[in-house]
């Protein structure tokens, strides 16, 4: 490794970001495939953004320390 370069270290996400992302992803999937009435998740665009938010939360939980 060259001097002055840093490596990105991933870690397991904390329990809170993991649970939030799983709950959000499951809410979107239930609204999409089982017809559940989840507030703010009616329509294809809000479902896409909800699923995107779930994975961004999970990604941030893996990258950032202390979450």
N, C-alpha and C positions, 0 to 999 in steps of 0.2 A: 504494500500500500504506500502511495506517495505521501510525502510529508505535507501537512496542511489540509488533507482531505478527511472527511468524516464519513462514517458509515451510518446508514439509517437502521436503527435497531427497533424491531417490532416486538411487542410483548402481548401477552394475553390481556384482553380488555378487563376492566373492573366489572364487578357484578352489576352495578347500576347501569352503565351504558349497554351492557349485554342484555339485561332484562328489558330496558326501554326499547331497544332495537327489535328484540324478539316480539314484544307485545305489539308494537306498531306494525311490524310485518305481518303478524297473524291477523290483526284487525283488517288490514288491506286485503289479505287473502280470503278471509271470511266474507268480506263485503263483495269481493269479486266473484268468487266461485259458489258461495252458499246463499247469496242474496241477503245477507245480514244488513240491517239498517244501522250503519255506523255513521255518526254525525261527521260532516265534512269529508266523507269518503264516497260520495255518490258521483259517478261519472268516471271516465277513463283518465282524464288529466289529474284530478286530485288523487286517484289511486296510484298513478305513476309517481307523483311527487311524494306521496306518503311512503312508498317503498324506497324511493331514492333517499329520503330523509332517514329511514331506518338504517340503511347501509352506510350513510355518511356518519351517523352517530356511532355505528360499530367501528368504522374506520378511524374516527377520531379517538375512540376508546383504545384502539390498538397502537396509535401513534403517540398520543400525548400522555405524559406522565401525570399521575395523581388524580385521574378521573375514576 
